[in-house]
Amino acid sequence: MTVTQAVKRALPQTLLAVCLALGASLAWAQNSIKSVSGSAQGEVETVRIEFARDLTALPSAFATQKPARIALDFPGVTGGLGRSSVEINQSNVQSANVVQTEELSRVVLTLKRPTSYSMQLAERALIITFDPAPSSLGSEATQSRISDVVNPKESLSAIDFRRGTDGAGRIRIALSSSKVAADIRQVGSNLVVDLSNVSLPEALRRKLDVIDFGTPVQTVTSSEVSDRVRILIVPQGEWEHTAYQTESELVVDVKAVKLDPKKLTPGSGYNGQKLSLNFQSIDVRQVLQVIADFTGFNVVTSDSVTGSVTLRLMDVPWDQALDIILQSKGLGVRKNGSVLWVAPREEIAAKDKLEFESKLSSENLESLRTQSFQLNYAKATEIAPQLTAGGTGASASPTGAASASSAGANARILSPRGSVIAETRTNQLFVTDIPSKLDQVAQLIAKVDIPVRQVVIEARIVEADDTFGKSLGVKLGGNDLRASKGGTGGYEISGDNRIAFGTTYSNAVGAAGFAGGTNDTTSNFVNLPATGQGGYNPATFAVTLFSAASNRMMGLEISALESDGKGKVVSSPRVITADQAKAEIEQGVEIPYQMATSSGATSLAFRKATLRLNVTPQITPEGNVNLDLEVNKDSMGDKTPYGVAINTKRIKTQVLVENGGTVVIGGIFTLEDQVTDTKVPFFGDLPAIGILFKTKTVSTAKKEMLIFITPKLVSERSVVR
């Protein structure tokens, strides 16, 4: 066996051993969560999380107030519990949930009330200690304190705001290190983010006004307070927040909470406090009483509710348990404040139908009232059709009376008896309807009659030309002066065996610019001069060889010309328009031309050669501008037997550009490269002397056009204060 064969046989075994060793090392290096347990000593509660290996650093953590939770992120750690939830059931700590992703494991501790805490590392474990009393900031504030001292101070690199796809406001804080400790808490109606042992650059000490993004967040203010950086987030309305921290970024999301007054618990899904029910053949009324005592709701049960139920529910949200009981017995529930009314679904449907019919009857009997609405920004003629579903509803009559048949069922705002009059001179609406519908009209006008934001759109059309041309040519000829001295000229062999070239001519100029005379003989047997460039004739250089003994002369004329041209044209149309309003600006000439008519006569018509910008902007909730635009750059071309040609350049596109940003929406690049050789056959191909028998012309033309677009909002509120 040769050495090569031995190596080939041993190579697969070696690779397999390396792969097994690498897999074993990776499995050994992977850390995992082994257990989560809780304990209490007096009023101090602790939670112990054990791992397969020691942790190298404290985890990133953040806390929420509603609900009271603490989330701990462990990068590179897998969950090895075999289940996602662990019940702790201490005085304050209720449970721990373990969530596994591809990059990290998150342990979420559910508390009964917000409180401060500290963390410390132990051998293959992390110990979280909770304070016995709530934070000193009050019951409405949640303070999460991480005992990780960072020294020296880290620095923030950026604070950015974005609007999420679900309408949430997202604050992204770029950290210089993963060791930065974050303290997120709610103080009153505001959200405060404190970053310990961090310095704030001067450029980031500012107040961001983000009202125009359409999120619950109004302002974001960053400042330095003592030895920490404080970021104050001011939302409005009902909201909730979530936060998470990676190695170099802290993200805080503030989302609006849409409360459904008919829903038993706020939020999506089942969010009630968990309970356990285990009954055999218990009366439905008694189960409802148990749920009422557990939740604190007042429950009113219809006399039609009867029967019994057997159930066993363990750790189920109470609103889900109630839903299961009602579905099993064909019951429904209606919520009115803190009162729950339970009845069969048929009874509830009949009651809803009766209330709806009663409401319609009261609207038909309720007296009408006329109210005027002064519009400031919108046009009354445009708002009036919206109140009557595009005019298919109630007809606008001076008396305010409209029949129900003419109103139809498609009116969106007004009742069948309502009507509207649009007065164009004073821009007012006169609406006649019942008081409840007039209130709806007032709410609609308050949302619609607002100033429209305006946009300045600037286009820059840059055209650059670069031309180069070069031409080189020769003239080669001879002149015979013997004719002026009695010679015959022409082709002959003289007595001294010399050859003469040429023909006899009279009063002519000799070849190659040599002066001839009457009855002189001349010849241009090579006449390939250089061509003109840039509108100019080429320069010439001539050499003459003259023999006095033979009265003959030979001439060589070299002509050459080179041209190089560069040009640049910048056109910048600019226009201002309102949001979603079409605007157009145009400049140029109209070229007249004649055209035939149907009668056979001719008429004069005009064709435009203009620079034109046609644009329709749309401002997005994020503050960007969506442009539907068309740009034309026409100019006069060459004259033809049928009129003047038009050189056109046009682009039509739709593009999304950020406020104040510049984008290249298109461009055209053309290159013309031409080389022309004109020569005498055979002689022009000879080495060295072949240049005397040909002319060469080289021309290159480059043309490039780029179109830039820059939109900018007018009177925009400054985001830096």
Salt bridges, closest charged atoms under 4 A:
GLU50 OE2 - ARG48 NE 3.14
ASP73 OD1 - ARG106 NE 2.67
ASP131 OD2 - ARG145 NH2 3.31
ASP160 OD1 - ARG162 NH1 2.99
ASP166 OD2 - LYS255 NZ 3.71
ASP183 OD2 - ARG185 NH1 3.11
ASP183 OD2 - ARG228 NH1 4.00
ASP194 OD2 - ARG185 NH1 2.79
ASP194 OD2 - ARG228 NH1 3.33
ASP194 OD1 - ARG230 NE 2.91
GLU202 OE1 - ARG205 NH1 3.33
ASP209 OD2 - ARG721 NH2 3.12
GLU224 OE1 - ARG205 NH2 2.85
GLU249 OE2 - ARG172 NE 2.96
ASP253 OD1 - ARG170 NE 2.82
ASP352 OD2 - ARG334 NH2 3.06
GLU355 OE2 - LYS351 NZ 2.29
GLU458 OE2 - ARG460 NH1 3.62
GLU458 OE2 - ARG574 NH2 3.24
GLU463 OE1 - LYS633 NZ 3.39
GLU463 OE2 - LYS649 NZ 3.17
ASP466 OD2 - LYS566 NZ 3.09
ASP480 OD2 - ARG482 NH2 3.09
GLU492 OE2 - ARG482 NH1 2.55
ASP496 OD2 - ARG498 NH2 1.86
GLU584 OE2 - ARG612 NH1 3.51
GLU586 OE1 - LYS608 NZ 3.46
GLU630 OE2 - ARG612 NH2 3.50
GLU630 OE2 - ARG650 NE 2.79
ASP685 OD1 - LYS679 NZ 2.51
